[in-house]
């Protein structure tokens, strides 16, 4: 089950674009093995509960920076058509205010942001953060089991009925 300290937290999902000077393999290697170790102590200091990376690619229409992406400064008009992204960074935070304050830390400005200039497309939409969304996290399942307790028992009973039918 989710730790009590995570209930009601804010989940931030940011789509990022790599620096075009890096190959996808170089980007993923650096993001995981160099950038993340720089981020972790900063995240711990500022009460960030989770930091996850999804090494994937796709496309999404850029959106203007929100509270959940204080490092995503848009330069000029944003494209209205999908832009390729190279990864998804996910943070779990107690509050957006706490998360935003972390970006004012000199360590972020002098270490993490400098590394972001190396790995992200800082000249692209959103300063390399193409889109960022946030919302209250509500676990439905955790570690392969329900996280909602007895709510929805009637659906579990219906599911068990279907299971019985398929075993006949």
Buried (B, 14 or more C-beta within 10 A) or exposed (E): EBEEEBEEBBBBBBBBBBBEEBEEEEBBBBBEEEBBEBBEEBBEEBBBBBBEBEEEBEEBEBBEBBEBBBBBEBEEEBEEEEBBBBBBBEBBBBEBEEBBEBBEBEBBEEBBBEBBEBBBBBEBBBBBBBBBEBEEBEEEEEEEEBEEEEEEEEEEEEEEEEEEEEEE
